[in-house]
Amino acid sequence: MLEKKPIVVEKGFFQNLRRLHPYQTMMYMAMVGSGFLFLIMIVSYTAQRFQSTNISYDIHLPKAFFVSTAAMLLSAVAIKMARVHVQKDRLKKCTYYLISVLVLAVTFSVFQVIGWLEFYNKGFKAPTANVASSYVYVLSGIHLFHVVMAIGFLLYVLIPFLKNSRNVVSELMLVTNPYQKKKMNMLFVFWYYVDVVWLIMFFYFAITF
């Protein structure tokens, strides 16, 4: 008679969840919530864009959005390099890359505003003329709010790095601190989330315009 073997349930995923820092859990929950918000807004934009009253409008994507997209892509590369260097305990190189991320993030924000002005000057001023075009302001505005939060998080990580980069002992204590590396990983995840959301929006606008 064959002996029944107990069913083994894979617990690795749930164990990893239990090991998450409370801040990580909050961040992931916020990302899921905002992800649903972006999805609902994109679905609403699609419904408005292909209505008979709006489908005839020829909407042009602002040229400034192309520059801001390039800045966002470069910032994703820079923050990836910063994460690599902090994992290898290279504080100074990590700091340089984080500063470049900050500059690129500010560049992205500035060109987003320039894009809105360009879009406004093209005649897309009142939602009553073309409701679909108003979603460009709404979606990119919500995304820019996420970018501003990411910049705040970036400064929260960057300032201690700048303060301790000139002192060898303080630098060693900082780079070997597991909590600092955890913060860097959180920043990396959130920054890539913001980057991916913008790319999806940008290319979807480009296709449907």
DAURKA-V765249 format. One record per residue. PHI is phi in whole degrees, 0 to 359 (999 if undefined). Layout:
# DAURKA-V765249
phi:PHI
phi:PHI
This chain:
# DAURKA-V765249
phi:999
phi:287
phi:275
phi:284
phi:268
phi:294
phi:283
phi:263
phi:264
phi:292
phi:251
phi:301
phi:297
phi:290
phi:296
phi:295
phi:297
phi:292
phi:276
phi:293
phi:292
phi:306
phi:295
phi:296
phi:299
phi:298
phi:295
phi:296
phi:295
phi:295
phi:295
phi:296
phi:297
phi:291
phi:297
phi:295
phi:298
phi:299
phi:297
phi:297
phi:293
phi:293
phi:297
phi:295
phi:299
phi:299
phi:297
phi:285
phi:295
phi:258
phi:286
phi:298
phi:282
phi:246
phi:293
phi:281
phi:288
phi:263
phi:264
phi:253
phi:289
phi:301
phi:295
phi:296
phi:294
phi:292
phi:293
phi:295
phi:294
phi:298
phi:296
phi:294
phi:295
phi:295
phi:294
phi:295
phi:294
phi:295
phi:287
phi:296
phi:294
phi:297
phi:294
phi:298
phi:289
phi:289
phi:290
phi:263
phi:62
phi:254
phi:293
phi:296
phi:295
phi:298
phi:298
phi:299
phi:291
phi:293
phi:296
phi:295
phi:297
phi:299
phi:298
phi:293
phi:293
phi:295
phi:300
phi:302
phi:296
phi:297
phi:287
phi:295
phi:295
phi:299
phi:296
phi:297
phi:297
phi:297
phi:295
phi:295
phi:290
phi:281
phi:109
phi:270
phi:255
phi:253
phi:301
phi:292
phi:285
phi:204
phi:298
phi:299
phi:293
phi:293
phi:291
phi:297
phi:294
phi:294
phi:294
phi:292
phi:292
phi:297
phi:294
phi:297
phi:299
phi:295
phi:295
phi:298
phi:297
phi:295
phi:295
phi:298
phi:295
phi:299
phi:295
phi:299
phi:277
phi:287
phi:302
phi:298
phi:296
phi:293
phi:292
phi:256
phi:286
phi:263
phi:245
phi:297
phi:293
phi:296
phi:297
phi:296
phi:294
phi:288
phi:289
phi:266
phi:280
phi:299
phi:294
phi:296
phi:292
phi:294
phi:297
phi:295
phi:295
phi:296
phi:299
phi:300
phi:297
phi:294
phi:293
phi:292
phi:298
phi:298
phi:296
phi:295
phi:300
phi:294
phi:299
phi:298
phi:297
phi:299
phi:290
phi:291
phi:298
phi:299
phi:287
phi:275
phi:286
